[in-house]
Amino acid sequence: MKFHIVLIASIVLLGSCSNKRKEEQTSNKQTAIINYPLATVEQGGVATTIKLPAQLVAYQEVSVFPKVNAYVKTVLVDIGSKVAQGTLLMILEAPELQQEALQAKEKYARAQADYSIDKEHYQRLLEASKTPGAIATLDLSTIKSKMDADNAVCNAEKANWQAQQTMLGYLRVTAPFAGVITERNVHPGALVSASVKDKPMLELKQVEHLRLQVDIPEAFAGTLKNKDTVSFFVSAYPGKKMTGFISRKSDNVNTQYRSERMEIDVLNKDGLLSPGMFTEVVLYSKGNVEGLSVPKSAVVTSTERKYVLLVKDGKTTKVDVSTGNETPGRIEVYGNLHVGDKVIASANDEIPAG
């Protein structure tokens, strides 16, 4: 009987010690939570620099297709040829078009002659009608109607002849702007068709003036405006820094990549650059002066939300935020925060609210 009493007493004593140890551990954990360092929400944007991939493209480019069905008679340029605006590039030949133009010209001349005879006839009758009873009113109206009809036919034949002349003009292919021939797919004797658009006869690109196209992340695009300076580097010339200015903003955000297309005009008088070259753009942003910033470690990003732990009256509250510019140390935040608020400086998703 005594053995059982002593055993029960020992179990009670061990249980008491175990409970005391658990209370001490719990107390230590609570003390650790309270002692998290705090940071102050500050006003002012975060200046930052980012590097983005970009590509040079021609300021203007055109693929030259035939307007009419014809044979290639002469090609006056080749790949790499530099041409001025209006330079003759190719001569095509289409004998049937020339015959149609001659026929249209003859029809116009015949219609013009008929109209001239009717016009003279009408004027003579009109002069004779001044003598009372010499010309019947019906005869005068009839010849006037015939003259007007012949005039309409004459104008139609003239328009047809001019249209044929325009079609003949398409047999001489000229450069719409100054540039370089970058592609040639035809040779003399080849038959080209106006209905087949699989390959252009020639491709012309303007290279003295280029566009640098870059897609700016949505959060960064709002801090940039036209005429802002942009630096870029070309892989073909390592270490050579080049500059330009933002010339155009698309004002449209790509919903797939959450970015906005911007273009920088690049003058290429020395011909060092070429369309299609890969570049690395370096952008500097002053940040949003009306924005707020916190240490980067204060922002917690989970699969569901992005937030900071606001500390007020000794309790934590999760405040959802969106972010902007960032550096290794600080980050812009936008949410229900105010200047001077205190947040946990090194937050994580294991710290509960409250």
Secondary structure as UniProt FT lines:
FT   HELIX           2..34
FT   STRAND          38..40
FT   STRAND          42..43
FT   STRAND          48..58
FT   STRAND          61..64
FT   STRAND          70..75
FT   TURN            79..80
FT   STRAND          82..83
FT   TURN            85..86
FT   STRAND          88..93
FT   HELIX           95..128
FT   TURN            129..130
FT   TURN            132..133
FT   HELIX           137..169
FT   TURN            170..171
FT   STRAND          172..174
FT   STRAND          179..184
FT   TURN            188..189
FT   STRAND          191..192
FT   STRAND          202..205
FT   STRAND          209..217
FT   HELIX           218..221
FT   TURN            222..223
FT   TURN            226..227
FT   STRAND          229..234
FT   TURN            235..236
FT   TURN            238..239
FT   STRAND          241..254
FT   TURN            255..258
FT   STRAND          259..267
FT   TURN            269..270
FT   TURN            275..276
FT   STRAND          278..285
FT   TURN            289..290
FT   STRAND          292..295
FT   HELIX           296..298
FT   STRAND          299..301
FT   STRAND          306..312
FT   TURN            313..314
FT   STRAND          315..326
FT   STRAND          330..335
FT   TURN            339..340
FT   STRAND          342..344
FT   TURN            349..350
//
